[in-house]
């Protein structure tokens, strides 16, 4: 039975009755309907619901990850049980096409809370049309009672957003602060949002899953059923002959004869033990510069809010008395240590053989030579790591920190003598070399942490000489949060020039509060989804997180309390976007049903969790898909046809990644002639019709930045 309500003005009694009946229907409890109560556990009332196998709905493996990390689950992980939220919604490329989107995990009690109601005008989902009813309500799921109701307010007077292609309305329920489980209901139309929590600890276990992503990305480490979950258990990867413990120098793309000759006759002095570290992204390569950045970002997250990180996330080191994030970062640092040569320089890249699962890889591992950029980034990571670990109470970690300090200085010294050692090739072990500007920043950041560590005025002098060249006069922009953070961090160190301190702070506060592409974007309601960025580029979710971080920095370093409050609220808007307040109504973290998200990313590009994998390619009712907590890259601004659209019908290539339902050639997924080719980021399809892996590849860099932003709001 489907209930469709239309209400006429002025009939108060009828309105109240219809509110009650509508809420009862939306909660989906036929047993309690018979009694006339509104409370009770929702049940499926027979309305059509999307099939788990064809929606983007992360419903989980039958075991529902019950064997993942008992410590994590006992710490409060709340699996979503909201099975009726999608009733009445139309199925699209990513599952149910939502009309009311909220943060699916929820909101801290004092946070701004705004549901977004959407009516698609352009894009793959403009097959639906939705005009909200006049009355919206927040309903307490445990009691069935309305705790707030009111009308939705049209965004920008009913305009269509040129980026998302949507008309939108906002329903503000910020004043709902009592902890509990809630849903937002369109009383007139008989539709609702997914359920969500209001609680000051709402992101605690989300953060644990986000940090655990690095554990799954570990190379050369066994993932047991106890630590990784039985669905993702795997032996230690890349530990066979010619692999990470015996990594060879890359000398160009070898033929089979050359490969055999290299493995048999290589100079033994060139063979290096480079096991460990993290797979960088969806591929298995390991980059010194990127790993160093992740180490710094994760340690900054810990330093700012150490209480956010416990010793109970269920990784192999959990329960050892050290916060799990420090254990995880140490895993990355240990690999970076192995990448350092005796002269202080750091090798730039290690290339690994792909396979699914990683332990199935049998091909050799290669490393590429030392570079200035890798050495400078290593110096920065070692120096900041030395600060954190040498301050620990454990004797072994203090000694570890002291060793990192020595390594930082040696890496700095080598890079200073060798300022222009570059590496880039196109024959298979390519390294994304830093340009001049980013090498300068790497050196400045290393100098900042080395000055804090040693008090050596030479490092301070370098920063005070070069600081003005790091951020352009009009900056920072959405890609410069790391640069800005290092400069701001410097302003709080003792003994620096008052003039330099003032110049850094004044420029930052002025530009972020006045530049039209910064805080004014939020204050002027530029984005109906409350997370504006200047440009959508590859990996747009990373841009969202970097922008949020700039607002967090404004709240931390600005001297205006009112502006700080606005900036902090603005930063949270980007988290809400990642958590479901976006045109797809999709949590951009994989497989998060176990943490309370009913509609999360169910697939991504990854060599282990490849879309072609029958077991790990997609979360469904029968397959586990990728593990929880991976932040995918997000929608991109451009559009490219998959080869399935030009391949002959009936061939394997015709079906996009083996799924006919997701073929870009099917009617629902091809933009009509004359329509801009995926200008609308709503047309991102996690099922691979557009931009293939570029759309949804995860990255440890995205992940670290997300952890840093999220950790600030974890209690």
TIGU-114005 format. One record per atom (N, C-alpha, C, CB): z, y, x. Coordinates in steps of 0.1 Angstrom, whole numbers, plus 5000, padded with zeros to 4 digits. Glycine has a CB too. Example, Ala and Ser with C-alpha at 12.3 -4.5 7.8 and 13.67 -1.06 7.14 Angstrom:
507849435132507849555123507849675132509049555113507149785128507149895137507950005129505749945141
! end
This chain:
500049885008500050005000500050125009501250004991499250225006499150355013499450465003497850375020500450545007500850664999500150785004502350674999499550864995498950984998499451094989497350974997500151194995500851294987500251424988502351304991500151494977499751634976500751704968498251644971501151824973502251894967501752034962503451904976502152064950501852194945502952294947501452194930502652424949503752524952504552544940503152654957505852574942506752614932507552504925506052694922507252384928507952274922508952214931506952164917510052274932511052244942511552094940512252334941511852064928512451924926511351824930512851904911510151844925509051744929508951734944507751784922509051854951508851854965509951774972508952004970511251784967512351714973512151564971513651754967511651524958511451384956510351324965511151354941509251404966508151354974508551344989506951444973509451434994509951425007510651295010510851545010511451265000512251135002511351015002513351124990510351004992509550894991508650885003508650904978508151005008507251005019507950955032506751145022509150995034509950955046510250805045511251025047510550755033510750615031509550535035511250585016508450575030507150505034506950505049505950575027507150625055506850635069507850555078506950775074509050535073509950455080509650305078511450475076508850275068508250145067509150025064507550105079510250055056511249945053511249915038512649995057510449805035510349765021511649715015509249665019512549655023513749605018514649715013514549525029514749825021515549935018514950015007515850015030513650015006512950084994513450024981511350064995513649894980514149834968515449884964514049684969516349914974517649964972517750114969518549924983516650184973516650324971517250394983517450364959517550324994518150385006516950425015519050285014517250515025516250555035516550495048516250705036517750445050518150395063517650255064519650395065517550205077517150065079516150045090516650005067515849925094514949895105513549895099515249765111512549965105511249965100510549825101510350065107509749795091509049675091507549705088509549565082506649615091505249635088505049615073504349535096504549715066504349705052502949665048504749835045502249625057500849575054499749675056500849535040500049795060499049895063498349855075499650035065497049885077496249845088496849905101494749885087496949825111497449875124496449825135498849815127496349905146495449865156495749735162495349975167494749655166495049535174495449565188493749445174496449495193496949525206495849505217498049445210494849415214493849385224492749495224493249255221492649585214491649675214492149825215490749655203493449845214493949975215494450005228495049995204494750135231495450175243496850155242495050315247497350075233498750065229499349965238498950025214500350005247500949915256502049835249501549995268501649725243502549645235503249545243501949585223502749515255503549425264503149285263504949445262503449215273503249065274504349005265503449015289504048885260505048815251506448815257504648675248506548805270507948805276508448945276507848755291507549045274507949185273508749225285508749215260508349175297509049215310510549185310508749355312510949085302512349055301512949015314512648955290512148965323512648925336512549025347511948795340512149155343512149255353513549315355511149375348514049295366515149375371516249395361514649505375517049295360518249305351519049425353519049185353519149475366519949585368519349715362520149615383518049715362517349835356517549825341515849835359517349715335517549705320518949725316517049565315519949675323521349695320521749835321522249605328520949915329521250055331520750145319520650105343520150075309519850155297518350165293520350295298517550085300516050085297515950045282515249985306515350125274515150105260513750075256515750225252513449955253512049915250511749975236511949765250510550025235510050075222509949965211508750145223510449985200510349895188509649965177511749845184508950075180508250145169506950085166508150295173506850005157505549925154504749985143505949785151505250095136504450145124503950285126505350135112504150345138503750485140502250505138504150525154501450405140500050425140499350395126499350345150500250365116499650335103498950465097500750295093497750435093496950545087496150625097497850645080496250585110495450655120494150585122496250665133493050655127491750595130491750545144490650705128491150435146491050375160489950445167490750225159490150485180489150545189489150465202489450685191488550525212488350455225489650425231487450545234490650505229491950485236492950425226492450615242492550365215493550315205493650415194494850295212494750425187494950515176494650655180496350495170493950735172493650875175494850955168492250925169495751005176496951065171496651205165498051075181497451235155497451375149498751455152497151375135499751385155501051455158501551395172502151425147501651475182501951425195503251495200500851455205504051405206505451445211505651385225506551415201506651425232507051355244507651215239508151435252507051105243507450975237508750925242506350875240509150975254510450945259511551025252510550955274511251155250512151245243512451375251513451175241513551435247513851565252515351585255513451675241515651645266517051685268517551775257517251755282518851775254519351835242519051985241520851815241519152055252518852195252517452245255519852265262516552145257515152175260514452225248514452055266513352295251512352335240511752205235511252435245511552195222511052075216509952115206512151985209508752095209507652135201506652025199506952265206506451975187505451885184504051955182505751795171503051895187501651955185500851875175500951955199500351935165499551875155498051915158499951925140497151815157495851845162494751805152495651765175493651885152492451855144491251865154492351965132490751745158489651745168488451815162489351605173487851905170486551965167485451915175486752115168485651885188484651845198485251715205484251955208484251635209484751515217484551385209486051535221484951275216484751145210485551125197485151045220486651205196487551175184487351275173488951185188486151355174485951445162485451375150484951555166485451235151485151155139486251175128484951015143487451225133488451245123488551395120489851185128489151425109489451565105490851565099488351625095491651665104493051665099493551805097493951585108493951835085494651965082496051935079493952045071497051985086498451945084498851995070499351995094499851915065500551955053501352085055501351845047501952125044502752255045504252225050502752325032504652105049506052075053506151965063506852035040506751995074507051905085508551885086506451945099508951765090510351725090510651645103510751655078511851665108512451585119513351485112513151665130513151355113513951255106514751175116513051165098516051165114516851075122516550935118518351105120516050855128515650715125516750625121514850665136517950655126519050565123519650585109520150585133519450705103520050735090518950755079520950845091517750795084516650825074516850975069516650735063517751045074518051175069517151285076519451215071516751385069516051495075517051585082515251575064516851615094517751705101517151845103518051655115515751855101515151985101513851975094514952045116513452085087512052085081511552225081512052025067510252235080509652365080508152355081510152455092507452465081505952465082505452455096505352585074504252395098503652405112503052545113502652295114502952595125502452725128501052705136503452815136500052765131498752755137498752815151497652825128498152745160498052795174496952895175497752675184497253015180496253125182495453145169495253085193496153155158495553195145494553095140495053325147494552975144493552875140492352865148493152915126492452915161491252905170491052765175491453005181489852735179489652605186489752625201488152555183490552545207490752545222489452505229491952465226488952585237487652555244487852445254487152675251489052405259489152305269489352165262490352335278490352155253490552035246489552005235491952025241488952115229488152095218488852075205487251975220490152115204490952095193491452225186492152015197491652225173492452315166493852255167491952345152494852345167496252285168497252375161496652275183498352305158499552365152500752325159499652335136501752405159503052375165504152365155503452485176505052265157506252255149507352255158506152125140508152355158509252385167510552325162509352535171511152235169512452175165513452185176512252035160513352295184514252315195515752305191513952445202516052355180517452365175518052225172517552455164517252115172517751985170518351935183516751885164519651925184520351895197521251775196521052015201521451715185522351605184521651485190522851575169522251415199521651295205521251185194522451235215520151125195519751025186518250995187519951075172517750905178516350875178515650935166516150715178514551005168513951085158512451055157514151235160511851105146510351105145510051235137509850985137508851295140508351405133507351365122507651515143507651405110506851355098506051475092507851295088504851445089504051525080504251475066502451525083505151545059505651495046504451495036506751585040503551585036502451595026501451485028501851725026501151455041500051365044500451225047499351425056501751195048502151055050501851005064501550975040501951095074501751055088502951105096500451105094503151035108504251075116503951055131505450995112504851105139504651085154505350955157505351205161505150915170505950805175507450845175505450765189508350755176509750785177510050835191510650675173511150915193511550965206513050985206510751095209513551005217515051035219515351175221515650945230516451225217517051345222518351315228517251455210518451335241519651295249519451355263519751135250520551395269520551445282520151345293521851515286520151225290519851115300518451055297520851015300517651125289516451065284515451025294515751155274515451085306514451055316515050975328513951185322516250925326516850855337516150725341518250815333515750645332515050525335513550545337515350415324513050645331511650685334511550715349511250805326512550785355512550815369512550685377513650905373513450585373513550465380512150385381514550375374511550385370510150315369509250395378509650315355509250525378508350605387508550575401508450755384509850565406510150535420509750395423511650555423509850305413509550165416508050145419509950075404507250235414505750225418505550205433505050355413506350275441506250265455506550125460507150365463507550055453507849915456506649825454509049875448505949845443504749765440503649795450504249795426503649915456502649955465502949915480502450105465504049845482504449805495503449705501505849745496502949725513502149625520503049535528501049685528502749405529503549325538504949295533503549385551505149295520506549275515506449185503507249405512507249075502507148985491507749055479507948855495507049045468507549085455507948965447506449165447509248935447509748825440509848845425511148785445509948735417510048755403511348835399510148615396512348825407513548895405513449045407514648845414512649085417512549225420511349295413512449245435510249215412509049275407508749235392507849245415509449135387509149085374508148965377508549185365508348865369507448745371506048765369507948635362505648865361504248895359503548965371504148995347504349015380503749085392504349035405504049235391504948915405505348855417504148825426506248725414504348845439503348815449503948805463502248935449503348715470503748695484503448825492503048575490504048825504503748945513502248945517504648935526501649055515500249065518499949115532499649165508498649085536498149125549498949095561497949275548499448975561500348925572499748805579501748895566498448775576497748665582497148695596496748605573496348605601495748625614494848755614494948505618494948835624494048955625494349065614492648915623495549045607495849145597496949245603496349075584497849285594498649405598499449385611499549435587499949265613500849255626499949245638501649125625498649225636497749225648496549305644497349075652496749435642495649525638494849565649496349655631493549565648492549595658492049735657491449495659491649795668491049935668489649925661490949985682489450015652488150015646487050075655488150105633485950005657484850045666483550055658484749955678483550065645482350075638482149955630481150095647481249965620481049845611480449725619480049895600481249625619480749505627479949405619481949435633479049345626478349225620479349105623476949205626478948995618479848875619480048835633479248755611479048845641479148805655480148905662477848805663479949025660480849125666482249115661480349265664482349085648483749065643484448945650483649035627483748835651484348725658484748755672483448595657483748825679484048855693485248955694482748925699485349045685486449145686487749075684486249255675487848985674489048915671489448815682488948835658488448765689488748665700489048735713487648565701488248835716488148895730488749035731486748895735489349085720489849225721490849245732490449265708490849365737491949395747493249385740491749545753494149295745495449275739496249405738496249175747496049495747496849625747496449705735496649695760495249685729494849765717495349705704493349765717495849585704496249525692497649575689496249365693497849615676499149685673499749615660498949835670501049615660501849565648502049685639503149505652501249695629501349805619501649765605499949885620502449655604502749605591503649705583503449475592503749695570504549775562503849895556505749825570504549985551503950105545503550085531502850155553502950185525502450175511500950185510503050295503500350105501498950125498498850265493498450025487497850335497497850485494497550505480496750545502496750435473496350465459495850335453495150575459494750335446494150215440493550125451493150245430493250185462492750115474493950075483491750185482493749995493494849945501495050015514494749795503494150115517494250185530495550265531493050285531496050285543497250355545496950475555498350255551497350595551496950715558498250775563496250815549498350815576499550865581499851005575499350885596498851085574499151225568499651215554497951315569498951135546499351125532500751055530498351045523501050955538502350895538503450995542502350765547503151075552504151175556504451275545503651245569503351315538503551405527504451345516502251445521504151215513504951155502506451145507504451015500506651115519508051105524508751235523508051055539508151345526508751475525509051505511507851585531508051485502508251515488509351435481506951495480509451305484510451225479511851265484510151075482511951295497513251335502513651465497513151335517512651555494513051685488513551665474511851775487512951565466513451535453514951485454512651425446515151395463516551345465517551455469516551235475517051545479517951645484518351745473517251725495517451775464517751875453518651815442516451915447518551695439519351635429519751485432518651635415520551465442520951335446521551245435521851335458522151305426522751235415521751165405523651325406520451215407519451155398519051015403518251245398519350975415518950855421520050755424518150885434520050645418521050545420520650435429521450485406521450325429521250215437520950095428522450185446520350115417520250015406518850005400521250045396517850035407516550025401515849885403515550125407516549795409516149655409515149625420515449625397514949705431514149675442514949575451513649795450514349525462515049435470516349485476514049385481516349615479517549675485518649715476517149785494518349705463519349755453520749685455518849735438521749765453523149715455523649725469523149575450522949785478523349785492524249905495522249775502524449985485525350105487524550235491526250085498523250215493522350335496521450365484521450305509521250485480520350515469518950455472520150665467518450395461517150315463516050405468516750255450516050535465514950615470515050635485515050755463516250625491516250635505515850505512517750665510516150395505515650265510514050265509516150145502513550315498512050315496511450405506511750355482511950525508511350615518511450565532512150755517512550495535512650425548511550325550514050365550511150255540510050165541508850235546509850085528508550355540507450435544507550495558507150545535508750535561509050595575508950485586510450655575509350365583509250255593507850235597509850125587506950235587505450225590504950345598504650205577505450455595504950575602505450575617505550705595506650515619507150495632506250405640508650435632505750295633504850205640503550265644504650075632503150365636501850435638501950535650501450515626503150555655503350655666503150585680504750725666502350635688502050585701503250635711500750635707503250575722504350605732504250745737504250515744503050815736502850945741503251045730501450975745503651005718504151085707503151105696504451215713501851075699500751095689500850995678499351085696500251015667500250925656498850885652500950985643498650755651497350705646497150755632497350545646495850775628495550845615495450755603494350925617494950635605494650545593494650405597493250585587495050325587494950175588494150125576496350105589493050055578492250005568492549865565490750025571492749825552493149695548492049625539494549695542492049495540491149415531491649415517490949275537490649435507491149435493491149285487490249515485491949265478492049145470492949165458492449025479492849075449493749075437494248935435493049135424495548905437496649005441496449035456498048945438497249125461497149165475497249055485498149275479498148955482498348845491497148755493499548755486496148765484494948695485493948745496494248685472494248865501493348925511493448855524493749075513492248825529492248745542491448815553491548615540490848925550490049005560490949075570489149095553490349115581491149175592491549325588490449185605492649375595493049505593492649585606494649515591492249715604491849795615492649925615490349825614492749985627493350125627492350215634494750125635492550345632491750445638492550525647491050535627492050605656492750665667493750775662491850725677494550825672495450935669494751065667496450945681495251145658494651285656495751385656493951285642495351505657496251625656496951625643495551755659496151615632496751625618497751525616495651615608497451395619498451285617499751315625497851155620499551355637500751385645501551495640500351415660500951605635501751715630502451675617500851835627501751605608502351555596503451455599501351495586503251375609504351285613505551365618503851185624505351465626506451545631507251605619505851655640506551655609507251715598508051615590506251785588507451495588508151385580509351335589507251275577509151315601510251265610511351375610509751245624511051505611512051605612512851615600511451735616512251615588512951625576513751495573512051655564513151385576513851255575515051245584512851145579514951305596516151315605517251385598515751375618516951495592518051575585518751495574517451695578517951415566518551335555519351215560517451295546518751135569519351015573520451035583518350915579520451135592521451155601522751205594521051245612522651255582523751305575524451195566523351415565523951075566524450965559525750915566523450845557526650845558527850785564527650655571528850775553526550585568526250455574525850475588525250375566526450405598526150425612524750395615527150335620524150285609522750255612521850365607522450115606522050425596521250525591521350655599521450555576522550685604522750805613521950785626524250825616522050665631521250635643519750645641521650495649519350595629517950605625517550745624517750535612518350835618518050975618517951035631519051045609518751005640518751055654517451015661519951015662516950895659515750845665514550925659515550695662514650955646513551025640513451165645513751035624514551225649514551365655513851355668515951415657514051255676513351245689511851225687513951125697511551145677510151125674509451245669509951005664510151325661509551455656509151545667510451525646510051555677509751655688508651605697511051665697508551465699507451415707506151435700507751265710506051415687504851425679504351575680505051385665505351665678505051805679504451845693506251895677505151795703504651825717503251775720505651765727502951655715501551605717500551685710501551455713500851715697499851795689499651935695500351805675500751995701500652125707499652125719501952175711499752015726498852005738497451955734499451905748497351895722496051845718495851895703496051685717495452025702495452095689494152065681495552235691493151995687491851985679491351845680490852085685492151745680491751605680491451565666492751505687490151545662489751515649489251375648488751615643489151315636488551185634487951185620489551075636486651155619486051125606484751055608485751265599484650945601483350865602482950815588483550745612481750765588481150735575480850585574479950815572481450505583480950365584481950265579480550335598482950305571483750205565485250225567483450075570485650295578487050325580487350475580487550265594486750545570486650685570488050745567485750735558488250855574489550925573489351065567490250935586490151105557489951235551490651335560490551235536489951385570490551475580490951605574489551495591492051665578492551795574491651895580494051815578491352005573490552115578491552205586489852195567490952315592491752405600492952455593490852515605492752505580493852565573494952465570493352625560494652345567495652245564496352195577495152125556495652195588496352165601497252265605495252145612496952395602497852505605499152485596497152635602498952455583500052435575500952325580499652415560500252215584501052095588501952135600500151985592501352215609502152265621503252355616501252335631503052445607504052535602505152455596503452635593504852355587505852285580506652205590505252185570506052145600506752075611507752165618505852005621507252295620508152385627509352425619507252515631509152435606510252475596511352365598509752485582510952245597512052135597512552115611511452005592511752135621512252125635513252235638511152115645512952355633513852465635515152445628513252605630515152395616516352355609517152255617516152315595516452155622517052045629517652075642516051935631516952165650517352195664517852335666516152175673517552425658517852565660517052635671519352575664516052565676515152615687514352735681514252505692514552845688513852965683512352965684514353085690511852875693510452865694509752815681510052765705510352725674509852685662509952795651510652555656511052865651511152975642510153085645512553045643509853115657508853215661507553175656508853235676507153045657505853005652505753035637505652855655506752995630506653025615506553175612507852965608507353255619507353395616506053465620508553465623505353395629504053455634502953415624503753405648503053295618501953235611502153225596501653095616503253265591503553245576502653315567504953285573502153425571501253505562499853445561501153645567499553345569498153285569498153165560497753255583499253125554499352995547498953015533500752935548499353115526499053135512498253265511500353155503497053265504496253385503497053495496494953355496496553615497497253725491497353715476496453855494496453645469496553625455497253505451495153625449497653415460498153285458499653295455497953195469500253175452499653045453498853005440500752935455498052895442497352845430497952705427495852835432497352635418497852505413497852395424497152455401497152415435497152315446497952355458495652295450498752455457499452505469500952495467499052645472501452405459502952395458503652355470503252305446502952265478503652215490503752325500502852095496502652405502502652515511503752615507501352585512503752645494504752745490506152705491504452785475506352575489507752525490508252525504507752375485507352495514507852495528508252645532506752445537507452735527507752875531509052925524506552975526509252885511510452925504511652855511510352885490511452735514512552655521512952735534512152515524512052785541512252855553513152975551510952895560512953045539513753165536515253145536513253235524515653015534517052995532517752935545517352895521516952935556517452885569518153005576516352825578519152975583519953085590519153145602521253035595519353275604518853335616517353385615518953255627516753375603515353415603515253565600514553335592514153625602513853765601514053805586512453805606514853905583515053955570513654005564516054065569512854065573511554115568510653995564510854195579510653885571509853775568510353715555509853665579511653695554512253645542511853725529513753635543511953855530511653935519510153935516512054085522509353925526507853925524507453795516507153935537508053685520507653555514508153555500508353435522509353595497509953585484509253685474511453615484508953805479508353915471506953865467508354045478506153825476504853785473504753665463504153735486505653565465505653455456506053495442506653345462507253565441507653595427506653685420509053665428506153785427505153875421503953805416504753985431503353715425502153655421502353545410501553595433503353475410503553375400503953435387504653275405504653545387504953605374503853695368506253685376502953745377501953845372500553795373502053965381500253695381498853645382498553585368498753545393497353615363496953565350496853415350495653625346496653355361496453205362497753135365495453165372498853205364500153145366501053155354500853215379502253205355503253205344502653265331504453265348501953375332501353435320500453345312500453555324499853245318499153145310500053075300498553035320501253045304502252975295502753075285503352915303503153195290503853295281502853345270504353405289501553345274500453385264499853275256499353455272500553155257500153035249498653005251500353065234498252995263496852965266496452825262496552995281497352735263497052595261497852545249497352505273497152485239497852435227498752325230496852395216498552255242499452145246500452195256498552035252500552325258501652385265501752345280502952355258500652315286500552275300499252325307500752125302499052465307497752515311497652505326497652655307496352485331496052495345494752565345495852355352494452635357493252715358491952625357493252795371491952515364490752435364491152285363490052455377490252215356490452065355489452005366490052015341490151935376489351875386489751735387489551955400489151665397489451515399490951505401488751465412491551415393493051395394493751505387493451375408493351545375493951665368495451645366493251685355495951525365497451515363498151565375497751375360497551545387498151605399498251755398497451565412497151815393497151965392498252005382495852015387498451935371499551965362500851965369499451865350501151865377502451845383502651955394502551705389501651985401501752095411502052225404500452105420501352255393501652375386503052375381500652395374503552265376504952255371505952285383505252125365505552235395506452255406506552405410505952175418505452475409505552625412506452695402504152685410506552655390507452715381508952675384507152675366509152545388510452505392510852595404510452355396509952615414510352695425510652835421509152695435509952895411510253025406511753025401509253075396512052925393513452915388514452905399513552795378514152845410515052815421515252945430514652695429514053005432514053115443513953255437512953085452513653275424513553405419514953465417512853405406515053595415516353655413516553715399516553765423515653675390515653715376516053595367514353785371517253605361517753485354516853455341519153515349516453565335515553545323514253475327515353675316513653525338512353465342512553325347511753555354513753295353514053155357514053065345515353155365514753105335514753025323513452995317515653095312512553105316511253085311510452985320510453215310510553005333509852925343510252775342510052975357511552755341512052615340511552555327513552615340511552625316511052575303509552545305511252665292508852635312507352615314507152485321506752735321507952465332507752345340507952215331508752335351508852215322509052095314507852075305510352115306507152175301505952155293504952065299505352285290504852065312503951975319504451835319503752025334505751815320506251675319505951625305507751675321506151705294505851665281504451625279506251775271503551705286502151665286501851525292501251775294502451505303502351365310502851265301503051365323503951295293504651195285504051185271506051235284502951245268502351225255501851345247503251155247502351465251501851585244500551635250502951705246499551555247498151575252497151525241497951505266495951565243494951525232494851385229493651585235495151295239495151155236496451095230494751075249497451175230498751125226499151015234498751085211498751015247498950895256499950935267497550855262500950845269501750865281500950825293503050775280500750915303499950885314500650805325499451015320501650725321502250635330501950495324503850655331501650395333501150265328502350185322500550185339502050115311502850005306504350045304502749895315504550165297505950215296506650175283505950355298506150075276506850035264508249995267506149915258508549935279509849895282510850015284509849815295510250135286511050255287511050345275510650335299510450295264510450365252509250425247511450465253508150415255506850475251505950375243506050535263505650405231504850315223503350315227504950345209502850435232501350445234501150495248500750545224501150405258501050445272499750385278502250405280499350435290498150385297498250235299497950465310497250165295497250025296496349965307496949965283495550055313494650005324494450115334493349955318494050085346493750185356492850125367495050235362492350205375491550155387492550115398490450255391492549995402493349955413492849815418494849935409492849795431492349665436493149545431492249675452494449565429495249455424495049445409496749485428495249555402495249555387493849605383496349645382492849535388491449575385491049555371490449505395490249645365489849625351489149485349488849735347488549435359487849305358488849185359486849285369490149215362491049105363491449055349492349155370491348925346491748875333493248885331491348725332494048885341495448885340496049025341496148805350495549105350496249235353495349355349496549245368494149335344493249445340493749535329491949395337494449475319494849555308496049495301493649555298496949585297498149535289497649495275499249655288498049375271497649335257498749235252496349255258498549175241499549085236499648955244499149055222498648935252498648805260498648825275497548715256498348945279498248975294499249085298496849005298499849075310500749175314500149305318501649125325498949305323498349425328499049485340498249535317498849605343499649665355501049685352498949805359501949695362503349715359503749845354504149685372504949865349505350005344505350105355506649995337505050225351505450345360504350405368506450305368503150355368502050425376501550545369500950315379501550655376500950775370499450775373501550905376498650765363497150765365496650905367496450705353495450915372494851045377494651145365493651025384494351085353494151175342492751215340494951305344492451295329491051325326490451415336491051385312489151405337488351485346487351575338487551395356486851675344486051765336484551725335486051905342484051625342482651595342482451465336482151595357481151435334480751315327479651245334480351355312479751115335478651035341478450905333478851015356477250865331477050745324477250625332475550745318477950525326478150395333476850325333479250315326476650235343475450165344475150075332475450075357476250055324476049965312475050035303477449945306474950165304474050225294472550215298474350375293472250175310470850155314470550015317470550235326471549925317471349785320470749715307472649715324469949615309469349545298470449485289468349435302470249485276471149425266471249275269470749455252472449225269472649085272473049055286471449015268472749145295473249125309474649155311472349205319475249095322476649125324476949275326477149045336475949345332476149485334476249575321475149535344475649515311475549595298476849625293474649525288477749535293479149555288479949635299479849425284480549745295481349825304482549735308481849955298482549695321483649615326483949495317484849705328482949435311483149315304483649325290484049225312483749445284484249455271483249535262485649535271482649455253481549515245482149635236480949415236483349615232483949715223484049855230485349675219484049855244484249975251482950025257485349955262481849965253480550005259480250155256479449915254479950225266479550365265478350375256479350435278477650265254476450275246476650255231475450165251477850225228478150205213478350345207479450125211478050355194477850485188479050585190477650465173480250535190481350635189481550705203482550565185480950655214481450705227480350785234481750585235479150805228478150885234478151025228476750815233478351135235478251265229476951295222478551375240476951355211475751385204474851475212476051445190473551465210472651555217472951695215471151525213472951775225473251915224474751945226472851965211475551845226477051875228477251875243477851765222478151975248478451975262478951835267479452085265478451795278478751665283480251665288477851625295481051615280482451595283483151725289482651485292482751835284483551955288485051935283482952085282485151865271486451845265487151735273486351805251488351755278488951655285489451545276490151705293489451565263489751455254488851345255489751515240487651365261486751255261486951165273485351315262487951195281488451085290488750965283489751135298488250855288488450725281489050625291487150665275490250585289490850495299490250365300492350485296489350335290488650205290487350205298488350165276487150305306486150315316484750365312486050185322484450415301483050465299482750585308482850495285483650665312483350785319484050795332483750915310483250845342483750865355484450745362484750975355484350635356484850505361486150525367483850455371486350475379487750465385488250605388487650385398487350705390487850835393488750895382486650925395488550845370489350895359490850855360488750855346491050725363492350675361492950615374492350575351492450645386493050585398494450645400492150605410495450565403496750625406496750665421497850515403497750725425497950775439499350785442497150905442499750745454501150765458501450915459501450695471500450995462500651145463500951195449499351205468500151155438500551205425501951155421499551145414502251035425503450975421504651045427503550825425504551085440505651155446505851285440505351165461504851355437504951495431505551485417503551565430505151385410505751365397507251335398505051245389507651245407509051215409509851335412509251105420509251425421509951545425510251635413509251625435509251655404509351735392510351675382508051765386510151545380510951485370512451475373510451335367512751455386514051435391514951555388514151405406514451675387515251795384515851785371514351915385515351705361515851705348516551575344514651725338516851495355517551375352519051395355517051265362519851355345521351365346521951235348521851435334
! end
